[in-house]
């Protein structure tokens, strides 16, 4: 079975010797690195499925979060390492953009 007309092969190697998927993966990691210290909302496919917290650091392709809220309260208020490539959807607060609501009842804070 061939590719659909108009679809792109994301594993095509570019002149630098990397594939489009490799470039996207690298840029996703760099995006998290650029936003260290900001609050993020992350959805994953695997348990506990949802994280809200500050990005503390990025080690290789793992984001270390200071988690305020998850889908399981017993797992909150601790650091979690999330494999960046397992993230299904995410939102990172920026100045002038909508804030992530505080689901634990405390006051929100201004993003960095």
ZAMARFI-795152 format. One record per residue (C-alpha): residue number from 1; residue in three letters; x, y, z. Coordinates in steps of 0.25 Angstrom, whole numbers, plus 5000, padded with zeros to 4 digits. Layout:
<pts>
(pt NUM, "ALA", (X, Y, Z))
...
</pts>
This chain:
<pts>
(pt 1, "UNK", (5000, 5000, 5000))
(pt 2, "UNK", (5006, 5013, 4996))
(pt 3, "UNK", (5005, 5027, 5002))
(pt 4, "UNK", (4993, 5036, 5000))
(pt 5, "UNK", (4994, 5046, 4989))
(pt 6, "UNK", (4999, 5059, 4995))
(pt 7, "UNK", (5004, 5052, 5008))
(pt 8, "UNK", (5019, 5054, 5013))
(pt 9, "UNK", (5028, 5044, 5017))
(pt 10, "UNK", (5033, 5049, 5030))
(pt 11, "UNK", (5045, 5039, 5031))
(pt 12, "UNK", (5051, 5045, 5018))
(pt 13, "UNK", (5066, 5049, 5021))
(pt 14, "UNK", (5070, 5063, 5019))
(pt 15, "UNK", (5083, 5068, 5014))
(pt 16, "UNK", (5088, 5069, 5028))
(pt 17, "UNK", (5086, 5054, 5030))
(pt 18, "UNK", (5074, 5055, 5040))
(pt 19, "UNK", (5059, 5052, 5037))
(pt 20, "UNK", (5048, 5061, 5039))
(pt 21, "UNK", (5043, 5053, 5051))
(pt 22, "UNK", (5057, 5055, 5058))
(pt 23, "UNK", (5056, 5070, 5055))
(pt 24, "UNK", (5042, 5070, 5061))
(pt 25, "UNK", (5047, 5062, 5073))
(pt 26, "UNK", (5059, 5071, 5076))
(pt 27, "UNK", (5050, 5084, 5074))
(pt 28, "UNK", (5040, 5079, 5084))
(pt 29, "UNK", (5051, 5076, 5095))
(pt 30, "UNK", (5057, 5090, 5092))
(pt 31, "UNK", (5043, 5096, 5094))
(pt 32, "UNK", (5042, 5090, 5108))
(pt 33, "UNK", (5056, 5095, 5111))
(pt 34, "UNK", (5053, 5109, 5107))
(pt 35, "UNK", (5041, 5109, 5116))
(pt 36, "UNK", (5048, 5104, 5129))
(pt 37, "UNK", (5042, 5111, 5141))
(pt 38, "UNK", (5028, 5112, 5135))
(pt 39, "UNK", (5015, 5105, 5138))
(pt 40, "UNK", (5011, 5094, 5129))
(pt 41, "UNK", (4998, 5086, 5127))
(pt 42, "UNK", (5002, 5072, 5121))
(pt 43, "UNK", (4993, 5061, 5116))
(pt 44, "UNK", (4999, 5047, 5114))
(pt 45, "UNK", (4994, 5034, 5109))
(pt 46, "UNK", (4999, 5026, 5122))
(pt 47, "UNK", (4995, 5027, 5136))
(pt 48, "UNK", (4994, 5037, 5143))
(pt 49, "UNK", (4990, 5044, 5130))
(pt 50, "UNK", (4990, 5058, 5134))
(pt 51, "UNK", (5001, 5067, 5141))
(pt 52, "UNK", (5000, 5082, 5145))
(pt 53, "UNK", (5013, 5088, 5150))
(pt 54, "UNK", (5025, 5096, 5147))
(pt 55, "UNK", (5036, 5091, 5138))
(pt 56, "UNK", (5049, 5090, 5147))
(pt 57, "UNK", (5058, 5085, 5137))
(pt 58, "UNK", (5060, 5076, 5124))
(pt 59, "UNK", (5069, 5064, 5124))
(pt 60, "UNK", (5071, 5058, 5110))
(pt 61, "UNK", (5057, 5056, 5106))
(pt 62, "UNK", (5051, 5056, 5120))
(pt 63, "UNK", (5044, 5068, 5126))
(pt 64, "UNK", (5045, 5069, 5141))
(pt 65, "UNK", (5032, 5075, 5147))
(pt 66, "UNK", (5029, 5080, 5161))
(pt 67, "UNK", (5015, 5075, 5160))
(pt 68, "UNK", (5004, 5083, 5167))
(pt 69, "UNK", (4992, 5075, 5162))
(pt 70, "UNK", (4990, 5061, 5155))
(pt 71, "UNK", (4978, 5052, 5153))
(pt 72, "UNK", (4982, 5045, 5166))
(pt 73, "UNK", (4983, 5054, 5178))
(pt 74, "UNK", (4992, 5045, 5185))
(pt 75, "UNK", (5003, 5047, 5174))
(pt 76, "UNK", (5003, 5062, 5176))
(pt 77, "UNK", (5013, 5071, 5182))
(pt 78, "UNK", (5025, 5064, 5177))
(pt 79, "UNK", (5035, 5064, 5165))
(pt 80, "UNK", (5031, 5055, 5153))
(pt 81, "UNK", (5040, 5052, 5141))
(pt 82, "UNK", (5031, 5052, 5128))
(pt 83, "UNK", (5037, 5046, 5115))
(pt 84, "UNK", (5034, 5058, 5105))
(pt 85, "UNK", (5031, 5049, 5094))
(pt 86, "UNK", (5020, 5042, 5102))
(pt 87, "UNK", (5013, 5055, 5103))
(pt 88, "UNK", (5000, 5055, 5095))
(pt 89, "UNK", (4996, 5070, 5098))
(pt 90, "UNK", (5002, 5081, 5106))
(pt 91, "UNK", (5000, 5096, 5109))
(pt 92, "UNK", (5011, 5105, 5115))
(pt 93, "UNK", (5007, 5118, 5121))
(pt 94, "UNK", (5014, 5131, 5115))
(pt 95, "UNK", (5012, 5145, 5119))
(pt 96, "UNK", (5000, 5151, 5113))
(pt 97, "UNK", (4994, 5137, 5110))
(pt 98, "UNK", (4983, 5130, 5118))
(pt 99, "UNK", (4987, 5124, 5131))
(pt 100, "UNK", (4985, 5110, 5135))
(pt 101, "UNK", (4975, 5109, 5146))
(pt 102, "UNK", (4978, 5105, 5160))
(pt 103, "UNK", (4970, 5092, 5162))
(pt 104, "UNK", (4974, 5091, 5177))
(pt 105, "UNK", (4968, 5104, 5181))
(pt 106, "UNK", (4980, 5113, 5183))
(pt 107, "UNK", (4982, 5126, 5176))
(pt 108, "UNK", (4988, 5126, 5163))
(pt 109, "UNK", (5002, 5133, 5160))
(pt 110, "UNK", (5007, 5142, 5149))
(pt 111, "UNK", (5015, 5134, 5139))
(pt 112, "UNK", (5030, 5137, 5138))
</pts>
